[in-house]
Amino acid sequence: MYQILPPLRFTGAAILRDGEMQRRSLAIAEGRITRGPLPEVDLSGYLILPGIVDLHGDSFERHITPRPGAPFAHGIGLAATDREAAANGVTTAWLAQGWSWEGGHRGPDQAEALMAALDAYRPRMLTDLRLQVRCETHMVDSAQRLLDAVRRHRIGYVVFNNHLEEAAELAEIRPDGLAQWASGAGCSPGDLRSRIAAALDQAPEVPRHLCRLADAFDEMGVLYGSHDDPDGETRERFSMIGARIAEFPLTRRAAAAAKAMNDPVLLGAPNVVRGGSQSGNVSALDLVAQRLCDALVSDYYYPALAHGAWRLVDSGLMDLPRAWAMISERPAAILRLPDRGRLDFGRRADLCVVDERTRAIEMTVAGGRLTYLAGEAARRLANRLHALDMAAE
């Protein structure tokens, strides 16, 4: 376990407190935000913002399997993911792992291996890394295995998605696309066709299967939602069984249906930064402008989180406190984490320090532990800590 920072007070910075930027100090001690006179670190010229809470990211896959057929040990990939998240201001992150008929890196075997690896890595963890299970709806025969894994590894967040129709259509009209999909799954196109056919055979059992899972998740206190809802009807069906979080709705109608039912909507920060979906789906900027988005997630690129918030500011859609809440306070509330997402007394000392001029993240603190440090902020903090060490001697 890494040691937490000594008691410190950061002064001179603009701090996001109570929904507004304030010129005041921020004190931390024993991993929490606190009060009282403490040794000071001058952070004039910086912003102190709540640590970023990321509810969905799959960029960890690139650290575990950077090239098809070239996997690395899970521990190596998790350590790299941990540090990449910290360098981008993330203090809590859910890794979106598939539980799919595709097999390979998104199959149940890989999911359980990653769960075990994450448990083993936890004592060395800097960022609070957690696992989100992306469960394909047609995985009927694996229901008990999934529930056992969720219980054993204390998984708290599951989303349902259905990419089977897309795969079946690809198999019919685009054999080149199917071959690429098969390569990513580590199998032949023929094997993938067989897996698609077997999953399609489960279709009559899917509604009851999802209801049984929903009942079990409710008993275990697992939060759950759906991924890539194509329309309002689909979102309504998921909401009715308790899957209340709408992750990446593909259309405005799906997002509007979620909001009408008071279900939180999560959209990809890369979509915001790039000004559109790389898959041709609905624009996240448009949905934010229409108040049909509650939080942004990294999706496949951690740097997009902070850049997405700044894009909202620069586009005039909202001020910095509201934009930053989309990647801190709101995600924390959606996943029911009352101890983070805001800079307030007694909460976890989760924060990131941003150069006010360049907007570069130069320091990240998660649970009072220093997880990333660079630039001028590094010099100032190092000098202060050195002075404290000298005084202690």
Contacts in CASP RR format, 6 or more apart in sequence:
PFRMAT RR
TARGET T0000
AUTHOR 0000-0000-0000
METHOD contacts of the structure
MODEL  1
MYQILPPLRFTGAAILRDGEMQRRSLAIAEGRITRGPLPEVDLSGYLILP
GIVDLHGDSFERHITPRPGAPFAHGIGLAATDREAAANGVTTAWLAQGWS
WEGGHRGPDQAEALMAALDAYRPRMLTDLRLQVRCETHMVDSAQRLLDAV
RRHRIGYVVFNNHLEEAAELAEIRPDGLAQWASGAGCSPGDLRSRIAAAL
DQAPEVPRHLCRLADAFDEMGVLYGSHDDPDGETRERFSMIGARIAEFPL
TRRAAAAAKAMNDPVLLGAPNVVRGGSQSGNVSALDLVAQRLCDALVSDY
YYPALAHGAWRLVDSGLMDLPRAWAMISERPAAILRLPDRGRLDFGRRAD
LCVVDERTRAIEMTVAGGRLTYLAGEAARRLANRLHALDMAAE
1 123 0 8 1.000
2 124 0 8 1.000
2 126 0 8 1.000
2 369 0 8 1.000
3 369 0 8 1.000
4 30 0 8 1.000
4 31 0 8 1.000
4 349 0 8 1.000
4 367 0 8 1.000
4 368 0 8 1.000
4 369 0 8 1.000
5 28 0 8 1.000
5 31 0 8 1.000
5 349 0 8 1.000
5 365 0 8 1.000
5 368 0 8 1.000
5 369 0 8 1.000
5 370 0 8 1.000
6 29 0 8 1.000
6 39 0 8 1.000
6 385 0 8 1.000
6 388 0 8 1.000
7 27 0 8 1.000
7 28 0 8 1.000
7 29 0 8 1.000
7 30 0 8 1.000
7 34 0 8 1.000
7 38 0 8 1.000
7 39 0 8 1.000
8 27 0 8 1.000
8 28 0 8 1.000
8 29 0 8 1.000
8 38 0 8 1.000
8 39 0 8 1.000
8 40 0 8 1.000
8 41 0 8 1.000
8 384 0 8 1.000
9 25 0 8 1.000
9 26 0 8 1.000
9 27 0 8 1.000
9 28 0 8 1.000
9 36 0 8 1.000
9 37 0 8 1.000
9 38 0 8 1.000
9 39 0 8 1.000
9 40 0 8 1.000
9 41 0 8 1.000
10 25 0 8 1.000
10 26 0 8 1.000
10 27 0 8 1.000
10 28 0 8 1.000
10 40 0 8 1.000
10 41 0 8 1.000
10 43 0 8 1.000
10 48 0 8 1.000
10 353 0 8 1.000
11 25 0 8 1.000
11 40 0 8 1.000
11 41 0 8 1.000
11 42 0 8 1.000
11 43 0 8 1.000
11 44 0 8 1.000
12 23 0 8 1.000
12 25 0 8 1.000
12 42 0 8 1.000
12 43 0 8 1.000
12 44 0 8 1.000
12 45 0 8 1.000
12 46 0 8 1.000
13 23 0 8 1.000
13 26 0 8 1.000
13 43 0 8 1.000
13 44 0 8 1.000
13 45 0 8 1.000
13 46 0 8 1.000
13 47 0 8 1.000
13 48 0 8 1.000
13 353 0 8 1.000
14 21 0 8 1.000
14 22 0 8 1.000
14 23 0 8 1.000
14 45 0 8 1.000
14 46 0 8 1.000
14 47 0 8 1.000
14 48 0 8 1.000
14 356 0 8 1.000
15 21 0 8 1.000
15 22 0 8 1.000
15 23 0 8 1.000
15 24 0 8 1.000
15 25 0 8 1.000
15 26 0 8 1.000
15 47 0 8 1.000
15 48 0 8 1.000
15 343 0 8 1.000
16 22 0 8 1.000
16 47 0 8 1.000
16 48 0 8 1.000
16 49 0 8 1.000
16 50 0 8 1.000
16 320 0 8 1.000
16 321 0 8 1.000
16 324 0 8 1.000
16 343 0 8 1.000
17 24 0 8 1.000
17 343 0 8 1.000
17 344 0 8 1.000
18 344 0 8 1.000
19 321 0 8 1.000
19 322 0 8 1.000
19 325 0 8 1.000
20 321 0 8 1.000
21 47 0 8 1.000
21 320 0 8 1.000
21 321 0 8 1.000
25 40 0 8 1.000
26 33 0 8 1.000
26 48 0 8 1.000
26 343 0 8 1.000
26 351 0 8 1.000
27 33 0 8 1.000
27 34 0 8 1.000
27 35 0 8 1.000
27 36 0 8 1.000
27 38 0 8 1.000
28 34 0 8 1.000
28 349 0 8 1.000
28 351 0 8 1.000
28 365 0 8 1.000
28 368 0 8 1.000
29 38 0 8 1.000
31 348 0 8 1.000
31 349 0 8 1.000
31 367 0 8 1.000
31 368 0 8 1.000
31 369 0 8 1.000
32 346 0 8 1.000
32 347 0 8 1.000
32 348 0 8 1.000
32 349 0 8 1.000
32 367 0 8 1.000
32 368 0 8 1.000
33 343 0 8 1.000
33 344 0 8 1.000
33 345 0 8 1.000
33 346 0 8 1.000
33 347 0 8 1.000
33 348 0 8 1.000
33 349 0 8 1.000
34 345 0 8 1.000
34 346 0 8 1.000
35 345 0 8 1.000
39 384 0 8 1.000
39 388 0 8 1.000
40 384 0 8 1.000
41 380 0 8 1.000
41 381 0 8 1.000
41 384 0 8 1.000
42 380 0 8 1.000
43 353 0 8 1.000
43 377 0 8 1.000
43 380 0 8 1.000
45 355 0 8 1.000
45 356 0 8 1.000
45 357 0 8 1.000
46 353 0 8 1.000
46 354 0 8 1.000
46 355 0 8 1.000
46 356 0 8 1.000
46 362 0 8 1.000
46 377 0 8 1.000
47 353 0 8 1.000
47 354 0 8 1.000
47 355 0 8 1.000
47 356 0 8 1.000
48 343 0 8 1.000
48 351 0 8 1.000
48 352 0 8 1.000
48 353 0 8 1.000
48 354 0 8 1.000
49 324 0 8 1.000
49 328 0 8 1.000
49 343 0 8 1.000
49 351 0 8 1.000
49 352 0 8 1.000
49 353 0 8 1.000
49 354 0 8 1.000
50 324 0 8 1.000
50 328 0 8 1.000
50 329 0 8 1.000
50 340 0 8 1.000
50 341 0 8 1.000
50 342 0 8 1.000
50 343 0 8 1.000
50 350 0 8 1.000
50 351 0 8 1.000
50 352 0 8 1.000
51 89 0 8 1.000
51 90 0 8 1.000
51 91 0 8 1.000
51 92 0 8 1.000
51 328 0 8 1.000
51 340 0 8 1.000
51 341 0 8 1.000
51 350 0 8 1.000
51 351 0 8 1.000
51 352 0 8 1.000
51 364 0 8 1.000
51 366 0 8 1.000
52 88 0 8 1.000
52 89 0 8 1.000
52 90 0 8 1.000
52 91 0 8 1.000
52 92 0 8 1.000
52 305 0 8 1.000
52 306 0 8 1.000
52 327 0 8 1.000
52 328 0 8 1.000
52 352 0 8 1.000
53 90 0 8 1.000
53 91 0 8 1.000
53 92 0 8 1.000
53 93 0 8 1.000
53 327 0 8 1.000
53 328 0 8 1.000
53 331 0 8 1.000
53 332 0 8 1.000
53 335 0 8 1.000
53 337 0 8 1.000
53 340 0 8 1.000
53 341 0 8 1.000
54 85 0 8 1.000
54 90 0 8 1.000
54 92 0 8 1.000
54 93 0 8 1.000
54 94 0 8 1.000
54 297 0 8 1.000
54 298 0 8 1.000
54 302 0 8 1.000
54 305 0 8 1.000
54 327 0 8 1.000
54 331 0 8 1.000
55 94 0 8 1.000
55 132 0 8 1.000
55 157 0 8 1.000
55 247 0 8 1.000
55 266 0 8 1.000
55 295 0 8 1.000
55 297 0 8 1.000
55 331 0 8 1.000
55 334 0 8 1.000
55 335 0 8 1.000
56 94 0 8 1.000
56 96 0 8 1.000
56 132 0 8 1.000
56 159 0 8 1.000
56 247 0 8 1.000
56 266 0 8 1.000
56 268 0 8 1.000
56 297 0 8 1.000
56 298 0 8 1.000
56 299 0 8 1.000
57 93 0 8 1.000
57 94 0 8 1.000
57 95 0 8 1.000
57 96 0 8 1.000
57 132 0 8 1.000
57 297 0 8 1.000
57 298 0 8 1.000
57 299 0 8 1.000
57 300 0 8 1.000
57 302 0 8 1.000
58 95 0 8 1.000
58 96 0 8 1.000
58 97 0 8 1.000
58 299 0 8 1.000
58 300 0 8 1.000
59 81 0 8 1.000
59 84 0 8 1.000
59 298 0 8 1.000
59 300 0 8 1.000
59 301 0 8 1.000
59 302 0 8 1.000
60 77 0 8 1.000
60 78 0 8 1.000
60 81 0 8 1.000
60 95 0 8 1.000
61 105 0 8 1.000
63 72 0 8 1.000
63 76 0 8 1.000
63 77 0 8 1.000
63 78 0 8 1.000
63 80 0 8 1.000
63 81 0 8 1.000
63 84 0 8 1.000
64 71 0 8 1.000
64 72 0 8 1.000
64 74 0 8 1.000
64 76 0 8 1.000
64 77 0 8 1.000
64 78 0 8 1.000
64 105 0 8 1.000
64 114 0 8 1.000
65 71 0 8 1.000
65 72 0 8 1.000
65 105 0 8 1.000
66 72 0 8 1.000
68 183 0 8 1.000
68 184 0 8 1.000
68 186 0 8 1.000
69 186 0 8 1.000
71 105 0 8 1.000
74 113 0 8 1.000
74 114 0 8 1.000
74 117 0 8 1.000
74 118 0 8 1.000
74 121 0 8 1.000
75 117 0 8 1.000
75 120 0 8 1.000
75 121 0 8 1.000
78 117 0 8 1.000
78 118 0 8 1.000
78 121 0 8 1.000
78 129 0 8 1.000
79 121 0 8 1.000
79 124 0 8 1.000
81 93 0 8 1.000
81 95 0 8 1.000
81 129 0 8 1.000
82 121 0 8 1.000
82 125 0 8 1.000
82 126 0 8 1.000
82 127 0 8 1.000
82 129 0 8 1.000
83 126 0 8 1.000
83 371 0 8 1.000
83 372 0 8 1.000
84 302 0 8 1.000
85 93 0 8 1.000
85 127 0 8 1.000
85 129 0 8 1.000
85 302 0 8 1.000
86 126 0 8 1.000
86 127 0 8 1.000
86 364 0 8 1.000
86 366 0 8 1.000
86 371 0 8 1.000
86 372 0 8 1.000
87 302 0 8 1.000
87 361 0 8 1.000
87 364 0 8 1.000
87 372 0 8 1.000
87 374 0 8 1.000
88 302 0 8 1.000
88 303 0 8 1.000
88 305 0 8 1.000
88 306 0 8 1.000
88 361 0 8 1.000
89 305 0 8 1.000
89 306 0 8 1.000
89 352 0 8 1.000
89 361 0 8 1.000
89 364 0 8 1.000
89 372 0 8 1.000
90 127 0 8 1.000
90 298 0 8 1.000
90 302 0 8 1.000
90 305 0 8 1.000
90 364 0 8 1.000
91 127 0 8 1.000
91 128 0 8 1.000
91 340 0 8 1.000
91 348 0 8 1.000
91 350 0 8 1.000
91 351 0 8 1.000
91 352 0 8 1.000
91 364 0 8 1.000
91 365 0 8 1.000
91 366 0 8 1.000
91 367 0 8 1.000
91 371 0 8 1.000
92 127 0 8 1.000
92 128 0 8 1.000
92 130 0 8 1.000
92 332 0 8 1.000
92 337 0 8 1.000
92 340 0 8 1.000
92 350 0 8 1.000
92 366 0 8 1.000
93 127 0 8 1.000
93 128 0 8 1.000
93 129 0 8 1.000
93 130 0 8 1.000
93 298 0 8 1.000
94 130 0 8 1.000
94 131 0 8 1.000
94 132 0 8 1.000
94 157 0 8 1.000
94 335 0 8 1.000
95 114 0 8 1.000
95 118 0 8 1.000
95 129 0 8 1.000
95 130 0 8 1.000
95 131 0 8 1.000
95 132 0 8 1.000
96 132 0 8 1.000
96 134 0 8 1.000
96 159 0 8 1.000
97 106 0 8 1.000
97 110 0 8 1.000
97 111 0 8 1.000
97 114 0 8 1.000
97 115 0 8 1.000
97 131 0 8 1.000
97 132 0 8 1.000
97 133 0 8 1.000
97 134 0 8 1.000
98 106 0 8 1.000
98 107 0 8 1.000
98 110 0 8 1.000
98 111 0 8 1.000
98 133 0 8 1.000
98 134 0 8 1.000
98 135 0 8 1.000
98 136 0 8 1.000
99 106 0 8 1.000
99 107 0 8 1.000
99 108 0 8 1.000
99 111 0 8 1.000
99 133 0 8 1.000
99 134 0 8 1.000
99 135 0 8 1.000
99 136 0 8 1.000
99 139 0 8 1.000
99 142 0 8 1.000
99 146 0 8 1.000
100 106 0 8 1.000
100 107 0 8 1.000
100 134 0 8 1.000
100 135 0 8 1.000
100 136 0 8 1.000
100 139 0 8 1.000
100 163 0 8 1.000
101 107 0 8 1.000
101 136 0 8 1.000
101 138 0 8 1.000
101 139 0 8 1.000
101 164 0 8 1.000
101 195 0 8 1.000
101 196 0 8 1.000
101 198 0 8 1.000
101 199 0 8 1.000
102 136 0 8 1.000
102 167 0 8 1.000
102 181 0 8 1.000
102 185 0 8 1.000
102 192 0 8 1.000
102 195 0 8 1.000
103 109 0 8 1.000
103 110 0 8 1.000
103 185 0 8 1.000
103 186 0 8 1.000
103 187 0 8 1.000
103 195 0 8 1.000
104 110 0 8 1.000
104 184 0 8 1.000
104 185 0 8 1.000
104 186 0 8 1.000
104 187 0 8 1.000
105 184 0 8 1.000
105 185 0 8 1.000
106 134 0 8 1.000
106 185 0 8 1.000
108 139 0 8 1.000
108 142 0 8 1.000
108 145 0 8 1.000
108 146 0 8 1.000
108 149 0 8 1.000
111 133 0 8 1.000
111 149 0 8 1.000
112 149 0 8 1.000
114 131 0 8 1.000
115 131 0 8 1.000
115 149 0 8 1.000
115 152 0 8 1.000
115 153 0 8 1.000
115 155 0 8 1.000
116 153 0 8 1.000
118 129 0 8 1.000
118 130 0 8 1.000
118 131 0 8 1.000
118 153 0 8 1.000
119 153 0 8 1.000
121 129 0 8 1.000
122 129 0 8 1.000
126 366 0 8 1.000
126 369 0 8 1.000
126 371 0 8 1.000
127 366 0 8 1.000
127 371 0 8 1.000
128 366 0 8 1.000
128 367 0 8 1.000
130 156 0 8 1.000
130 157 0 8 1.000
131 153 0 8 1.000
131 155 0 8 1.000
131 157 0 8 1.000
132 155 0 8 1.000
132 157 0 8 1.000
132 158 0 8 1.000
132 159 0 8 1.000
133 146 0 8 1.000
133 150 0 8 1.000
133 155 0 8 1.000
133 157 0 8 1.000
133 158 0 8 1.000
133 159 0 8 1.000
134 158 0 8 1.000
134 159 0 8 1.000
134 161 0 8 1.000
134 227 0 8 1.000
135 146 0 8 1.000
135 158 0 8 1.000
135 159 0 8 1.000
135 160 0 8 1.000
135 161 0 8 1.000
135 213 0 8 1.000
136 160 0 8 1.000
136 161 0 8 1.000
136 162 0 8 1.000
136 163 0 8 1.000
136 164 0 8 1.000
136 199 0 8 1.000
137 160 0 8 1.000
137 161 0 8 1.000
137 162 0 8 1.000
137 164 0 8 1.000
137 206 0 8 1.000
137 209 0 8 1.000
137 210 0 8 1.000
138 162 0 8 1.000
138 164 0 8 1.000
138 199 0 8 1.000
138 200 0 8 1.000
138 202 0 8 1.000
138 203 0 8 1.000
138 206 0 8 1.000
139 146 0 8 1.000
139 199 0 8 1.000
139 202 0 8 1.000
140 202 0 8 1.000
140 205 0 8 1.000
140 206 0 8 1.000
140 209 0 8 1.000
141 202 0 8 1.000
143 209 0 8 1.000
143 212 0 8 1.000
143 213 0 8 1.000
146 213 0 8 1.000
147 213 0 8 1.000
147 216 0 8 1.000
149 155 0 8 1.000
150 156 0 8 1.000
150 158 0 8 1.000
150 217 0 8 1.000
150 220 0 8 1.000
150 222 0 8 1.000
151 220 0 8 1.000
155 222 0 8 1.000
156 220 0 8 1.000
156 221 0 8 1.000
156 222 0 8 1.000
156 223 0 8 1.000
157 222 0 8 1.000
157 223 0 8 1.000
157 224 0 8 1.000
157 335 0 8 1.000
158 213 0 8 1.000
158 217 0 8 1.000
158 222 0 8 1.000
158 223 0 8 1.000
158 224 0 8 1.000
158 225 0 8 1.000
159 224 0 8 1.000
159 225 0 8 1.000
159 226 0 8 1.000
159 227 0 8 1.000
159 243 0 8 1.000
159 245 0 8 1.000
159 247 0 8 1.000
160 210 0 8 1.000
160 224 0 8 1.000
160 225 0 8 1.000
160 226 0 8 1.000
160 227 0 8 1.000
160 238 0 8 1.000
160 243 0 8 1.000
161 226 0 8 1.000
161 227 0 8 1.000
161 228 0 8 1.000
162 228 0 8 1.000
163 228 0 8 1.000
164 196 0 8 1.000
164 199 0 8 1.000
164 200 0 8 1.000
167 178 0 8 1.000
167 181 0 8 1.000
167 192 0 8 1.000
167 196 0 8 1.000
168 196 0 8 1.000
168 200 0 8 1.000
170 177 0 8 1.000
170 178 0 8 1.000
170 181 0 8 1.000
171 178 0 8 1.000
171 192 0 8 1.000
171 193 0 8 1.000
171 196 0 8 1.000
175 189 0 8 1.000
178 189 0 8 1.000
178 192 0 8 1.000
178 193 0 8 1.000
179 189 0 8 1.000
181 192 0 8 1.000
182 188 0 8 1.000
182 189 0 8 1.000
182 190 0 8 1.000
182 191 0 8 1.000
182 192 0 8 1.000
185 192 0 8 1.000
187 195 0 8 1.000
202 209 0 8 1.000
210 241 0 8 1.000
210 243 0 8 1.000
211 241 0 8 1.000
213 224 0 8 1.000
214 224 0 8 1.000
214 241 0 8 1.000
214 242 0 8 1.000
214 243 0 8 1.000
217 223 0 8 1.000
217 224 0 8 1.000
218 242 0 8 1.000
223 245 0 8 1.000
223 335 0 8 1.000
223 336 0 8 1.000
224 242 0 8 1.000
224 243 0 8 1.000
224 244 0 8 1.000
224 245 0 8 1.000
225 238 0 8 1.000
225 242 0 8 1.000
225 243 0 8 1.000
225 244 0 8 1.000
225 245 0 8 1.000
225 246 0 8 1.000
225 247 0 8 1.000
226 234 0 8 1.000
226 235 0 8 1.000
226 238 0 8 1.000
226 243 0 8 1.000
226 245 0 8 1.000
226 246 0 8 1.000
226 247 0 8 1.000
227 247 0 8 1.000
227 248 0 8 1.000
228 247 0 8 1.000
228 248 0 8 1.000
228 249 0 8 1.000
228 250 0 8 1.000
229 235 0 8 1.000
229 238 0 8 1.000
229 246 0 8 1.000
229 248 0 8 1.000
229 249 0 8 1.000
229 250 0 8 1.000
229 254 0 8 1.000
229 257 0 8 1.000
229 258 0 8 1.000
230 250 0 8 1.000
230 251 0 8 1.000
230 254 0 8 1.000
231 250 0 8 1.000
231 251 0 8 1.000
231 253 0 8 1.000
231 254 0 8 1.000
231 257 0 8 1.000
232 251 0 8 1.000
232 253 0 8 1.000
232 254 0 8 1.000
232 256 0 8 1.000
232 257 0 8 1.000
232 258 0 8 1.000
233 257 0 8 1.000
234 254 0 8 1.000
235 246 0 8 1.000
235 249 0 8 1.000
235 254 0 8 1.000
235 257 0 8 1.000
235 258 0 8 1.000
235 261 0 8 1.000
235 263 0 8 1.000
236 257 0 8 1.000
236 261 0 8 1.000
238 246 0 8 1.000
239 258 0 8 1.000
239 261 0 8 1.000
239 263 0 8 1.000
244 261 0 8 1.000
244 263 0 8 1.000
244 264 0 8 1.000
245 263 0 8 1.000
245 264 0 8 1.000
245 266 0 8 1.000
245 334 0 8 1.000
246 254 0 8 1.000
246 255 0 8 1.000
246 258 0 8 1.000
246 263 0 8 1.000
246 264 0 8 1.000
246 265 0 8 1.000
246 266 0 8 1.000
247 266 0 8 1.000
247 297 0 8 1.000
248 266 0 8 1.000
248 267 0 8 1.000
248 268 0 8 1.000
248 281 0 8 1.000
248 299 0 8 1.000
249 255 0 8 1.000
249 258 0 8 1.000
249 265 0 8 1.000
249 267 0 8 1.000
249 282 0 8 1.000
249 287 0 8 1.000
250 281 0 8 1.000
250 282 0 8 1.000
251 281 0 8 1.000
251 282 0 8 1.000
252 282 0 8 1.000
252 286 0 8 1.000
252 287 0 8 1.000
252 290 0 8 1.000
252 292 0 8 1.000
255 265 0 8 1.000
255 282 0 8 1.000
255 287 0 8 1.000
255 292 0 8 1.000
255 293 0 8 1.000
256 292 0 8 1.000
258 264 0 8 1.000
258 265 0 8 1.000
258 292 0 8 1.000
259 265 0 8 1.000
259 291 0 8 1.000
259 292 0 8 1.000
264 294 0 8 1.000
264 295 0 8 1.000
264 330 0 8 1.000
264 334 0 8 1.000
265 287 0 8 1.000
265 292 0 8 1.000
265 293 0 8 1.000
265 294 0 8 1.000
265 295 0 8 1.000
266 293 0 8 1.000
266 294 0 8 1.000
266 295 0 8 1.000
266 296 0 8 1.000
266 297 0 8 1.000
266 331 0 8 1.000
266 334 0 8 1.000
267 284 0 8 1.000
267 287 0 8 1.000
267 288 0 8 1.000
267 293 0 8 1.000
267 295 0 8 1.000
267 296 0 8 1.000
267 297 0 8 1.000
268 284 0 8 1.000
268 296 0 8 1.000
268 297 0 8 1.000
268 298 0 8 1.000
268 299 0 8 1.000
268 304 0 8 1.000
269 284 0 8 1.000
269 296 0 8 1.000
269 297 0 8 1.000
269 298 0 8 1.000
269 299 0 8 1.000
269 301 0 8 1.000
269 304 0 8 1.000
269 305 0 8 1.000
269 307 0 8 1.000
269 308 0 8 1.000
269 309 0 8 1.000
269 327 0 8 1.000
270 278 0 8 1.000
270 298 0 8 1.000
270 299 0 8 1.000
270 300 0 8 1.000
270 301 0 8 1.000
270 304 0 8 1.000
271 277 0 8 1.000
271 278 0 8 1.000
271 281 0 8 1.000
271 283 0 8 1.000
271 284 0 8 1.000
271 285 0 8 1.000
271 299 0 8 1.000
272 284 0 8 1.000
272 285 0 8 1.000
272 288 0 8 1.000
272 296 0 8 1.000
272 304 0 8 1.000
272 308 0 8 1.000
272 311 0 8 1.000
272 312 0 8 1.000
273 304 0 8 1.000
273 307 0 8 1.000
273 308 0 8 1.000
273 311 0 8 1.000
275 283 0 8 1.000
275 284 0 8 1.000
275 285 0 8 1.000
275 311 0 8 1.000
276 283 0 8 1.000
276 284 0 8 1.000
276 285 0 8 1.000
277 283 0 8 1.000
277 284 0 8 1.000
284 293 0 8 1.000
284 296 0 8 1.000
285 311 0 8 1.000
285 315 0 8 1.000
285 317 0 8 1.000
287 293 0 8 1.000
288 312 0 8 1.000
288 317 0 8 1.000
288 318 0 8 1.000
288 326 0 8 1.000
289 317 0 8 1.000
293 326 0 8 1.000
294 326 0 8 1.000
294 330 0 8 1.000
294 334 0 8 1.000
295 326 0 8 1.000
295 327 0 8 1.000
295 330 0 8 1.000
295 331 0 8 1.000
295 334 0 8 1.000
296 305 0 8 1.000
296 308 0 8 1.000
296 309 0 8 1.000
296 326 0 8 1.000
296 327 0 8 1.000
297 305 0 8 1.000
297 331 0 8 1.000
298 304 0 8 1.000
298 305 0 8 1.000
305 327 0 8 1.000
306 327 0 8 1.000
306 352 0 8 1.000
306 354 0 8 1.000
306 359 0 8 1.000
306 361 0 8 1.000
308 323 0 8 1.000
308 327 0 8 1.000
309 320 0 8 1.000
309 323 0 8 1.000
309 324 0 8 1.000
309 326 0 8 1.000
309 327 0 8 1.000
310 323 0 8 1.000
310 359 0 8 1.000
312 318 0 8 1.000
312 322 0 8 1.000
312 323 0 8 1.000
312 326 0 8 1.000
313 319 0 8 1.000
313 320 0 8 1.000
313 323 0 8 1.000
317 323 0 8 1.000
328 340 0 8 1.000
328 341 0 8 1.000
328 342 0 8 1.000
329 341 0 8 1.000
329 342 0 8 1.000
331 341 0 8 1.000
332 338 0 8 1.000
332 340 0 8 1.000
332 341 0 8 1.000
332 342 0 8 1.000
339 346 0 8 1.000
339 347 0 8 1.000
339 348 0 8 1.000
340 347 0 8 1.000
340 348 0 8 1.000
340 350 0 8 1.000
341 347 0 8 1.000
341 350 0 8 1.000
343 351 0 8 1.000
348 366 0 8 1.000
348 367 0 8 1.000
348 368 0 8 1.000
349 365 0 8 1.000
349 367 0 8 1.000
349 368 0 8 1.000
350 365 0 8 1.000
350 366 0 8 1.000
350 367 0 8 1.000
350 368 0 8 1.000
351 364 0 8 1.000
351 365 0 8 1.000
352 361 0 8 1.000
352 363 0 8 1.000
352 364 0 8 1.000
352 365 0 8 1.000
353 361 0 8 1.000
353 362 0 8 1.000
353 363 0 8 1.000
353 364 0 8 1.000
353 365 0 8 1.000
353 377 0 8 1.000
354 360 0 8 1.000
354 361 0 8 1.000
354 362 0 8 1.000
355 362 0 8 1.000
355 376 0 8 1.000
355 377 0 8 1.000
360 374 0 8 1.000
361 372 0 8 1.000
362 373 0 8 1.000
362 374 0 8 1.000
362 375 0 8 1.000
362 376 0 8 1.000
362 377 0 8 1.000
362 378 0 8 1.000
363 370 0 8 1.000
363 372 0 8 1.000
363 373 0 8 1.000
363 374 0 8 1.000
363 377 0 8 1.000
363 378 0 8 1.000
363 381 0 8 1.000
364 370 0 8 1.000
364 371 0 8 1.000
364 372 0 8 1.000
364 373 0 8 1.000
365 371 0 8 1.000
370 381 0 8 1.000
373 381 0 8 1.000
END
